[in-house]
Amino acid sequence: MNKTLVLVVEDDAPVRNLITTTLKAHDYRFLKAENGENAILGTASHNPDVILLDLGLPDIDGVEVIKRIRTWSNVPIIIISARSEDCDKIEALDAGADDYLTKPFSVEELLARLRVTERRLAYMQNGQVTGAVFTNGALKIDYAAGCAYMQEKELHLTPIEYKLLCLLSKNIGKVLTHTYITQQIWGHSWENDVASLRVFMATLRKKLEKESGTVQYIQTHIGVGYRMMKVE
C-alpha cells in the first residue's frame, strides 16, 4: 500500500472530489483543505509528503501560501491551477513550487507528476544528492574535487557550465526558473542574463549529450526554465 500522504488544497468541490477519489483509488493517503489558512495549518500539523495546491483560493492567493510554507518546509508542492500564462507559472515556481499542472488535467498526468515527485524524494533521501559525489546514470559530479565525469571521462566545462550543472543536480527533478538560476549563478536576474543563460545551457547540454550518446539530462521548459531529469 502506498504510504505517501498528500495534502489536497482546492476550494472547488468537484475538482477536490476528483483528486481525492483518484488518490484513494491508487492507495494514497490524503488530507483536504479548502483555503490557504487551512493549507498552512495542515502542513504544519500533519507534515504531508506532497502538497497539491490550487492558486485561486478564497482567502489567500496560492503563491502567498507557497511563500509562507517555504519559510519552514521543503515539502514538494505541485500546483494545479487554471492559470495557464507563463508569468503565472514562473511566479509560482520562483516562490518555491516544484511542478505546475494546468486545469483541465487528466488524472493520468496527475498521477505521473506524483510519481516523479516520489522518485525525487526517494533519490534525495538516499543521500545521493547531498553527498560528496552525485551520480545520475553515467553522469558523476565530485563536488569536493570540483570535477564532473560522463562515463568515467572528465567533462571539460567552463566555470559557469560547472556551476549550472551543480545547481541542476542538487535540484534533480525540479523545474528551476530562469530567474532563480540567474540569481544563483550571477547574483542578479536581468534580461541579458537570461539570454546568456540560454547560451550556456545549450553548450552544457551539447557536452553532456556528446559524451553520453545523446541521452537527455537537461529538459527545457519553454518560457519557464530547466530541469535535470533522472536517468536510469
Backbone as CSV, one residue per row, in Angstrom:
resi,resn,N_x,N_y,N_z,CA_x,CA_y,CA_z,C_x,C_y,C_z
1,MET,0.843,-1.201,0.000,0.000,0.000,0.000,0.874,1.244,0.000
2,ASN,0.505,2.220,-0.825,1.256,3.464,-0.906,1.056,4.262,0.372
3,LYS,2.142,4.636,1.012,2.045,5.341,2.282,2.239,6.855,2.140
4,THR,2.386,7.343,0.911,2.573,8.766,0.684,1.332,9.540,1.128
5,LEU,1.550,10.589,1.936,0.452,11.429,2.425,0.399,12.705,1.593
6,VAL,-0.748,12.949,0.947,-0.922,14.088,0.063,-1.934,15.056,0.665
7,LEU,-1.554,16.330,0.746,-2.488,17.375,1.180,-3.080,18.029,-0.059
8,VAL,-4.400,17.929,-0.215,-5.106,18.489,-1.366,-5.719,19.827,-0.967
9,VAL,-5.228,20.902,-1.578,-5.712,22.251,-1.260,-6.501,22.758,-2.458
10,GLU,-7.815,22.709,-2.370,-8.686,23.045,-3.504,-10.051,23.456,-2.977
11,ASP,-10.532,24.664,-3.373,-11.817,25.150,-2.873,-12.987,24.718,-3.758
12,ASP,-12.704,24.258,-4.972,-13.749,23.800,-5.886,-14.079,22.347,-5.545
13,ALA,-15.272,22.105,-5.005,-15.636,20.773,-4.519,-15.546,19.684,-5.590
14,PRO,-16.074,19.885,-6.806,-15.974,18.818,-7.817,-14.528,18.455,-8.157
15,VAL,-13.667,19.468,-8.282,-12.254,19.198,-8.579,-11.600,18.495,-7.401
16,ARG,-11.906,18.963,-6.198,-11.337,18.340,-4.986,-11.760,16.874,-4.889
17,ASN,-13.027,16.603,-5.190,-13.514,15.224,-5.134,-12.865,14.343,-6.194
18,LEU,-12.641,14.902,-7.385,-11.970,14.156,-8.453,-10.560,13.761,-8.003
19,ILE,-9.851,14.719,-7.419,-8.471,14.457,-6.989,-8.433,13.428,-5.873
20,THR,-9.263,13.611,-4.864,-9.223,12.692,-3.722,-9.703,11.295,-4.101
21,THR,-10.678,11.213,-5.006,-11.126,9.898,-5.479,-10.003,9.183,-6.224
22,THR,-9.279,9.936,-7.024,-8.137,9.366,-7.754,-7.060,8.887,-6.786
23,LEU,-6.766,9.701,-5.793,-5.745,9.325,-4.804,-6.151,8.065,-4.048
24,LYS,-7.418,8.021,-3.641,-7.911,6.857,-2.891,-7.825,5.594,-3.739
25,ALA,-8.159,5.711,-5.017,-8.146,4.548,-5.906,-6.741,3.996,-6.126
26,HIS,-5.727,4.868,-5.893,-4.341,4.440,-6.097,-3.578,4.356,-4.775
27,ASP,-4.324,4.164,-3.707,-3.757,3.861,-2.385,-2.896,4.970,-1.786
28,TYR,-3.185,6.225,-2.131,-2.535,7.343,-1.463,-3.353,7.729,-0.230
29,ARG,-2.675,8.098,0.821,-3.357,8.733,1.945,-3.494,10.212,1.614
30,PHE,-4.570,10.856,2.080,-4.743,12.265,1.743,-5.477,13.029,2.847
31,LEU,-5.223,14.327,2.841,-5.920,15.289,3.685,-6.481,16.366,2.768
32,LYS,-7.522,17.058,3.222,-8.149,18.092,2.402,-8.125,19.440,3.109
33,ALA,-7.954,20.499,2.312,-8.041,21.870,2.820,-8.740,22.698,1.750
34,GLU,-9.663,23.572,2.196,-10.454,24.343,1.243,-9.974,25.782,1.101
35,ASN,-8.988,26.195,1.884,-8.460,27.550,1.767,-6.990,27.582,2.190
36,GLY,-6.381,28.750,2.029,-4.963,28.881,2.290,-4.578,28.713,3.742
37,GLU,-5.367,29.289,4.645,-5.048,29.183,6.069,-5.059,27.728,6.531
38,ASN,-6.058,26.973,6.085,-6.131,25.560,6.459,-4.990,24.764,5.818
39,ALA,-4.558,25.199,4.646,-3.427,24.532,3.992,-2.160,24.699,4.816
40,ILE,-1.924,25.916,5.280,-0.736,26.201,6.091,-0.810,25.448,7.418
41,LEU,-1.975,25.469,8.042,-2.169,24.761,9.307,-2.004,23.255,9.115
42,GLY,-2.583,22.723,8.039,-2.486,21.294,7.777,-1.056,20.853,7.510
43,THR,-0.297,21.703,6.831,1.105,21.388,6.559,1.908,21.341,7.855
44,ALA,1.664,22.314,8.717,2.385,22.375,9.991,1.984,21.235,10.922
45,SER,0.708,20.853,10.890,0.201,19.853,11.832,0.467,18.420,11.405
46,HIS,0.396,18.153,10.095,0.435,16.758,9.625,1.676,16.402,8.806
47,ASN,2.487,17.404,8.452,3.730,17.162,7.710,3.504,16.246,6.505
48,PRO,2.700,16.657,5.538,2.432,15.792,4.376,3.685,15.586,3.542
49,ASP,3.669,14.540,2.730,4.801,14.251,1.852,4.764,15.108,0.588
50,VAL,3.549,15.423,0.127,3.351,16.224,-1.081,2.129,17.106,-0.879
51,ILE,2.169,18.314,-1.456,1.001,19.204,-1.439,0.544,19.447,-2.872
52,LEU,-0.752,19.250,-3.127,-1.365,19.627,-4.397,-2.118,20.922,-4.132
53,LEU,-1.714,22.007,-4.752,-2.188,23.339,-4.375,-2.810,24.101,-5.526
54,ASP,-4.045,24.536,-5.334,-4.698,25.453,-6.267,-4.228,26.866,-5.942
55,LEU,-4.088,27.714,-6.956,-3.640,29.091,-6.708,-4.799,30.014,-6.358
56,GLY,-5.969,29.773,-6.951,-7.105,30.669,-6.738,-7.929,30.294,-5.527
57,LEU,-7.381,30.532,-4.353,-8.073,30.196,-3.112,-8.889,31.376,-2.611
58,PRO,-9.931,31.122,-1.809,-10.834,32.208,-1.409,-10.259,33.206,-0.408
59,ASP,-9.248,32.819,0.362,-8.740,33.725,1.395,-7.336,34.254,1.111
60,ILE,-6.428,33.378,0.675,-5.044,33.764,0.410,-4.656,33.233,-0.964
61,ASP,-3.974,34.037,-1.759,-3.522,33.549,-3.054,-2.526,32.416,-2.845
62,GLY,-2.594,31.428,-3.736,-1.740,30.254,-3.595,-0.260,30.575,-3.562
63,VAL,0.171,31.600,-4.283,1.591,31.978,-4.278,2.021,32.403,-2.871
64,GLU,1.162,33.112,-2.177,1.475,33.515,-0.808,1.531,32.294,0.109
65,VAL,0.670,31.320,-0.126,0.706,30.076,0.650,2.059,29.387,0.471
66,ILE,2.526,29.328,-0.780,3.832,28.722,-1.051,4.926,29.442,-0.265
67,LYS,4.936,30.758,-0.351,5.981,31.542,0.313,5.979,31.307,1.820
68,ARG,4.804,31.241,2.408,4.728,31.054,3.866,5.168,29.657,4.271
69,ILE,4.775,28.650,3.490,5.204,27.283,3.791,6.717,27.140,3.624
70,ARG,7.264,27.816,2.626,8.697,27.709,2.352,9.573,28.346,3.449
71,THR,8.984,29.098,4.342,9.780,29.665,5.435,10.216,28.609,6.427
72,TRP,9.569,27.434,6.408,9.978,26.386,7.339,9.992,24.980,6.729
73,SER,9.441,24.788,5.539,9.314,23.433,4.999,9.730,23.362,3.537
74,ASN,10.381,22.244,3.169,10.747,21.974,1.779,9.845,20.925,1.148
75,VAL,8.664,20.699,1.731,7.736,19.704,1.193,7.461,20.000,-0.286
76,PRO,7.487,18.985,-1.158,7.174,19.214,-2.576,5.768,19.778,-2.757
77,ILE,5.654,20.810,-3.575,4.366,21.459,-3.852,4.108,21.415,-5.350
78,ILE,3.031,20.749,-5.733,2.615,20.685,-7.137,1.400,21.588,-7.312
79,ILE,1.519,22.578,-8.174,0.414,23.494,-8.433,-0.575,22.853,-9.402
80,ILE,-1.863,22.982,-9.103,-2.929,22.584,-10.023,-3.819,23.815,-10.183
81,SER,-3.709,24.479,-11.326,-4.367,25.781,-11.464,-4.893,26.002,-12.869
82,ALA,-5.938,26.834,-12.958,-6.479,27.232,-14.257,-5.638,28.345,-14.879
83,ARG,-4.724,28.935,-14.109,-3.855,29.989,-14.634,-2.814,29.345,-15.545
84,SER,-2.870,29.673,-16.830,-2.033,28.982,-17.810,-0.941,29.852,-18.421
85,GLU,-0.883,31.131,-18.046,0.129,32.010,-18.609,1.507,31.689,-18.033
86,ASP,2.543,31.888,-18.851,3.902,31.619,-18.388,4.249,32.450,-17.156
87,CYS,3.758,33.697,-17.100,4.076,34.564,-15.966,3.523,33.987,-14.658
88,ASP,2.361,33.336,-14.720,1.783,32.716,-13.520,2.607,31.507,-13.091
89,LYS,3.037,30.711,-14.074,3.862,29.546,-13.764,5.190,29.969,-13.158
90,ILE,5.803,30.980,-13.770,7.096,31.458,-13.278,6.977,32.003,-11.866
91,GLU,5.917,32.758,-11.602,5.737,33.327,-10.264,5.617,32.226,-9.216
92,ALA,4.836,31.195,-9.525,4.643,30.100,-8.573,5.927,29.303,-8.373
93,LEU,6.638,29.013,-9.464,7.873,28.249,-9.360,8.960,29.041,-8.648
94,ASP,9.037,30.340,-8.910,10.010,31.184,-8.211,9.704,31.265,-6.715
95,ALA,8.415,31.189,-6.368,8.037,31.253,-4.952,8.410,29.982,-4.204
96,GLY,8.641,28.885,-4.973,9.063,27.651,-4.314,8.285,26.408,-4.698
97,ALA,7.362,26.532,-5.678,6.638,25.338,-6.137,7.590,24.421,-6.902
98,ASP,7.282,23.127,-6.911,8.143,22.149,-7.575,7.659,21.777,-8.963
99,ASP,6.358,21.903,-9.220,5.815,21.500,-10.517,4.510,22.250,-10.728
100,TYR,4.012,22.241,-11.972,2.825,23.032,-12.315,1.967,22.254,-13.302
101,LEU,0.738,22.009,-12.919,-0.220,21.291,-13.749,-1.397,22.217,-14.030
102,THR,-1.741,22.380,-15.310,-2.789,23.327,-15.700,-4.134,22.627,-15.840
103,LYS,-5.181,23.240,-15.290,-6.539,22.738,-15.462,-7.046,23.111,-16.848
104,PRO,-7.869,22.275,-17.488,-8.261,20.933,-17.047,-7.109,19.958,-17.236
105,PHE,-7.053,18.933,-16.385,-5.955,17.992,-16.432,-6.513,16.569,-16.429
106,SER,-5.696,15.633,-16.870,-6.093,14.228,-16.824,-5.579,13.620,-15.531
107,VAL,-6.314,12.659,-14.997,-5.869,12.020,-13.760,-4.580,11.246,-14.012
108,GLU,-4.386,10.763,-15.245,-3.155,10.042,-15.570,-1.948,10.964,-15.451
109,GLU,-2.098,12.206,-15.916,-0.985,13.150,-15.810,-0.714,13.512,-14.356
110,LEU,-1.781,13.697,-13.580,-1.615,13.995,-12.158,-0.843,12.881,-11.463
111,LEU,-1.218,11.653,-11.725,-0.535,10.513,-11.103,0.919,10.434,-11.558
112,ALA,1.168,10.770,-12.815,2.547,10.758,-13.318,3.385,11.807,-12.607
113,ARG,2.816,12.999,-12.393,3.550,14.052,-11.682,3.844,13.623,-10.240
114,LEU,2.903,12.948,-9.631,3.121,12.454,-8.268,4.239,11.418,-8.226
115,ARG,4.254,10.533,-9.209,5.304,9.507,-9.239,6.683,10.132,-9.418
116,VAL,6.776,11.150,-10.263,8.048,11.853,-10.451,8.506,12.471,-9.139
117,THR,7.584,13.096,-8.426,7.913,13.725,-7.152,8.357,12.688,-6.126
118,GLU,7.677,11.553,-6.102,8.053,10.490,-5.171,9.446,9.950,-5.473
119,ARG,9.770,9.807,-6.759,11.105,9.317,-7.123,12.175,10.311,-6.701
120,ARG,11.890,11.604,-6.869,12.872,12.622,-6.460,13.065,12.609,-4.950
121,LEU,11.977,12.442,-4.222,12.077,12.366,-2.760,12.919,11.168,-2.330
122,ALA,12.651,10.020,-2.944,13.391,8.810,-2.601,14.866,8.966,-2.946
123,TYR,15.126,9.597,-4.075,16.509,9.789,-4.515,17.269,10.681,-3.542
124,MET,16.638,11.753,-3.118,17.282,12.680,-2.188,17.447,12.054,-0.808
125,GLN,16.459,11.272,-0.390,16.542,10.636,0.923,17.623,9.572,0.973
126,ASN,18.008,9.044,-0.192,19.082,8.058,-0.244,20.455,8.696,-0.111
127,GLY,20.467,10.031,-0.094,21.733,10.739,0.142,22.589,10.932,-1.091
128,GLN,22.062,10.619,-2.289,22.881,10.707,-3.483,23.082,12.134,-3.956
129,VAL,22.197,13.061,-3.525,22.339,14.442,-3.943,23.182,15.240,-2.960
130,THR,23.005,14.982,-1.699,23.667,15.786,-0.685,25.071,15.291,-0.365
131,GLY,25.452,14.106,-0.852,26.772,13.575,-0.555,27.853,14.289,-1.345
132,ALA,29.108,13.867,-1.152,30.236,14.491,-1.825,30.259,14.159,-3.311
133,VAL,29.681,13.011,-3.683,29.658,12.606,-5.081,28.213,12.366,-5.516
134,PHE,27.831,13.000,-6.608,26.483,12.867,-7.168,26.554,11.965,-8.390
135,THR,25.630,11.027,-8.497,25.570,10.172,-9.679,24.158,10.164,-10.248
136,ASN,24.073,10.194,-11.576,22.799,10.153,-12.278,23.059,9.504,-13.626
137,GLY,22.722,8.208,-13.738,23.075,7.494,-14.949,24.585,7.439,-15.092
138,ALA,25.091,7.853,-16.254,26.535,7.857,-16.496,27.204,9.140,-16.014
139,LEU,26.427,10.070,-15.516,26.974,11.347,-15.037,27.412,11.229,-13.579
140,LYS,28.607,11.719,-13.293,29.101,11.760,-11.919,29.710,13.126,-11.653
141,ILE,29.347,13.720,-10.508,29.916,15.004,-10.118,30.589,14.844,-8.762
142,ASP,31.856,15.132,-8.698,32.605,15.113,-7.444,32.631,16.552,-6.939
143,TYR,31.689,16.875,-6.029,31.574,18.253,-5.566,32.843,18.714,-4.867
144,ALA,33.441,17.827,-4.090,34.629,18.206,-3.322,35.799,18.536,-4.239
145,ALA,35.948,17.751,-5.314,37.060,17.962,-6.238,36.759,19.013,-7.301
146,GLY,35.475,19.338,-7.460,35.093,20.321,-8.470,35.189,19.783,-9.890
147,CYS,34.924,18.489,-10.056,35.031,17.852,-11.366,33.750,17.101,-11.702
148,ALA,33.483,16.986,-13.003,32.328,16.230,-13.473,32.788,15.223,-14.511
149,TYR,32.142,14.051,-14.517,32.534,12.970,-15.415,31.304,12.387,-16.103
150,MET,31.496,11.972,-17.344,30.468,11.250,-18.074,31.084,9.950,-18.553
151,GLN,30.521,8.833,-18.119,31.055,7.515,-18.440,32.537,7.432,-18.058
152,GLU,32.830,7.967,-16.862,34.181,7.960,-16.270,35.173,8.854,-17.014
153,LYS,34.711,9.619,-17.984,35.578,10.543,-18.718,35.289,11.963,-18.246
154,GLU,36.357,12.678,-17.865,36.151,14.018,-17.318,35.585,14.972,-18.370
155,LEU,34.578,15.737,-17.964,33.988,16.746,-18.834,34.781,18.045,-18.701
156,HIS,35.080,18.658,-19.808,35.818,19.924,-19.795,34.797,21.063,-19.831
157,LEU,34.456,21.545,-18.657,33.418,22.560,-18.508,34.015,23.899,-18.110
158,THR,33.363,24.969,-18.571,33.740,26.299,-18.091,33.225,26.455,-16.657
159,PRO,33.732,27.422,-15.899,33.231,27.620,-14.527,31.719,27.822,-14.455
160,ILE,31.163,28.570,-15.401,29.717,28.801,-15.402,28.974,27.507,-15.714
161,GLU,29.458,26.740,-16.672,28.813,25.463,-17.015,28.831,24.523,-15.818
162,TYR,29.949,24.483,-15.106,30.042,23.606,-13.930,29.077,24.052,-12.840
163,LYS,28.971,25.360,-12.612,28.041,25.868,-11.599,26.599,25.539,-11.971
164,LEU,26.269,25.661,-13.253,24.925,25.322,-13.711,24.641,23.839,-13.500
165,LEU,25.610,22.996,-13.825,25.439,21.558,-13.676,25.224,21.189,-12.214
166,CYS,25.996,21.790,-11.316,25.846,21.519,-9.882,24.492,21.984,-9.374
167,LEU,24.062,23.163,-9.815,22.775,23.699,-9.369,21.635,22.781,-9.809
168,LEU,21.663,22.335,-11.045,20.618,21.431,-11.547,20.666,20.090,-10.824
169,SER,21.867,19.561,-10.588,21.984,18.254,-9.945,21.468,18.266,-8.516
170,LYS,21.672,19.368,-7.826,21.227,19.453,-6.435,19.723,19.699,-6.327
171,ASN,19.091,19.921,-7.479,17.632,20.080,-7.526,17.044,19.125,-8.553
172,ILE,17.606,17.915,-8.640,17.205,16.965,-9.682,15.695,16.711,-9.657
173,GLY,15.083,16.743,-10.830,13.644,16.531,-10.949,12.811,17.773,-10.750
174,LYS,13.440,18.867,-10.338,12.698,20.094,-10.046,12.928,21.130,-11.143
175,VAL,11.853,21.774,-11.575,11.969,22.833,-12.568,12.536,24.078,-11.885
176,LEU,13.665,24.561,-12.401,14.268,25.791,-11.888,13.997,26.899,-12.895
177,THR,13.422,27.992,-12.447,13.077,29.073,-13.362,14.312,29.851,-13.786
178,HIS,14.184,30.572,-14.903,15.275,31.415,-15.382,15.726,32.387,-14.294
179,THR,14.751,33.005,-13.612,15.086,33.976,-12.573,15.873,33.340,-11.445
180,TYR,15.416,32.187,-10.975,16.110,31.507,-9.883,17.538,31.143,-10.282
181,ILE,17.701,30.584,-11.476,19.029,30.157,-11.911,19.969,31.341,-12.048
182,THR,19.524,32.399,-12.704,20.412,33.545,-12.912,20.782,34.212,-11.594
183,GLN,19.857,34.243,-10.650,20.177,34.806,-9.340,21.209,33.955,-8.611
184,GLN,21.102,32.629,-8.747,22.053,31.734,-8.091,23.427,31.783,-8.754
185,ILE,23.462,31.946,-10.066,24.731,31.914,-10.798,25.408,33.273,-10.828
186,TRP,24.629,34.319,-11.127,25.218,35.646,-11.278,24.888,36.615,-10.146
187,GLY,23.967,36.234,-9.273,23.625,37.110,-8.152,22.574,38.145,-8.481
188,HIS,22.082,38.140,-9.712,21.014,39.057,-10.112,20.312,38.449,-11.311
189,SER,19.219,39.037,-11.724,18.459,38.485,-12.843,17.996,39.611,-13.756
190,TRP,18.838,39.927,-14.745,18.489,40.919,-15.738,18.160,40.223,-17.053
191,GLU,17.566,40.966,-17.973,17.129,40.368,-19.231,18.288,39.746,-20.000
192,ASN,19.450,40.428,-20.007,20.587,39.886,-20.747,21.154,38.640,-20.068
193,ASP,20.932,38.499,-18.733,21.374,37.291,-18.041,20.630,36.067,-18.557
194,VAL,19.330,36.218,-18.831,18.534,35.105,-19.343,19.031,34.707,-20.726
195,ALA,19.395,35.685,-21.549,19.941,35.383,-22.876,21.257,34.623,-22.746
196,SER,22.099,35.051,-21.803,23.365,34.355,-21.574,23.123,32.953,-21.060
197,LEU,22.128,32.807,-20.188,21.811,31.500,-19.629,21.466,30.515,-20.737
198,ARG,20.675,30.937,-21.697,20.289,30.043,-22.799,21.522,29.555,-23.554
199,VAL,22.487,30.443,-23.738,23.707,30.077,-24.453,24.513,29.060,-23.650
200,PHE,24.721,29.353,-22.360,25.487,28.436,-21.508,24.804,27.074,-21.399
201,MET,23.464,27.085,-21.285,22.743,25.830,-21.144,22.839,25.005,-22.429
202,ALA,22.838,25.678,-23.572,22.964,24.974,-24.848,24.334,24.310,-24.968
203,THR,25.389,25.010,-24.576,26.735,24.430,-24.666,26.903,23.301,-23.652
204,LEU,26.331,23.458,-22.465,26.412,22.405,-21.455,25.685,21.154,-21.932
205,ARG,24.491,21.337,-22.490,23.721,20.191,-22.976,24.480,19.450,-24.086
206,LYS,25.120,20.193,-24.995,25.871,19.564,-26.079,27.005,18.699,-25.528
207,LYS,27.689,19.201,-24.500,28.796,18.438,-23.920,28.297,17.178,-23.230
208,LEU,27.182,17.279,-22.546,26.614,16.108,-21.869,26.140,15.072,-22.872
209,GLU,25.430,15.533,-23.894,24.855,14.601,-24.862,25.921,13.996,-25.777
210,LYS,26.978,14.756,-26.054,28.062,14.234,-26.888,28.729,13.042,-26.219
211,GLU,28.940,13.154,-24.898,29.646,12.101,-24.176,28.723,10.960,-23.746
212,SER,27.439,11.261,-23.623,26.502,10.234,-23.136,25.806,9.474,-24.261
213,GLY,26.053,9.893,-25.501,25.372,9.236,-26.615,23.980,9.785,-26.829
214,THR,23.807,11.093,-26.663,22.561,11.858,-26.869,21.485,11.609,-25.807
215,VAL,21.851,11.027,-24.662,20.880,10.898,-23.573,20.533,12.290,-23.065
216,GLN,19.240,12.572,-22.871,18.818,13.898,-22.431,18.863,13.991,-20.913
217,TYR,19.764,14.791,-20.405,19.859,15.025,-18.972,19.138,16.306,-18.555
218,ILE,19.122,17.285,-19.446,18.525,18.586,-19.122,17.316,18.816,-20.005
219,GLN,16.178,19.052,-19.379,14.937,19.312,-20.110,14.609,20.797,-20.066
220,THR,14.274,21.348,-21.215,13.892,22.751,-21.305,12.390,22.902,-21.115
221,HIS,11.980,23.800,-20.236,10.569,24.164,-20.077,10.432,25.554,-20.686
222,ILE,9.937,25.596,-21.914,9.930,26.831,-22.702,9.221,27.958,-21.959
223,GLY,9.909,29.085,-21.853,9.353,30.249,-21.182,9.419,30.186,-19.675
224,VAL,9.899,29.072,-19.133,9.927,28.910,-17.668,11.341,28.672,-17.152
225,GLY,11.984,27.590,-17.586,13.309,27.295,-17.068,13.805,25.933,-17.494
226,TYR,14.558,25.266,-16.597,15.196,23.996,-16.924,15.075,23.019,-15.777
227,ARG,15.197,21.726,-16.112,15.130,20.679,-15.091,16.093,19.559,-15.465
228,MET,16.832,19.039,-14.474,17.643,17.854,-14.718,16.770,16.627,-14.519
229,MET,16.785,15.748,-15.519,15.982,14.546,-15.484,16.745,13.425,-14.793
230,LYS,16.007,12.554,-14.113,16.624,11.370,-13.526,16.836,10.346,-14.627
231,VAL,18.086,9.899,-14.788,18.432,8.933,-15.826,18.785,7.610,-15.167
232,GLU,18.182,6.562,-15.648,18.433,5.233,-15.073,19.764,4.681,-15.580
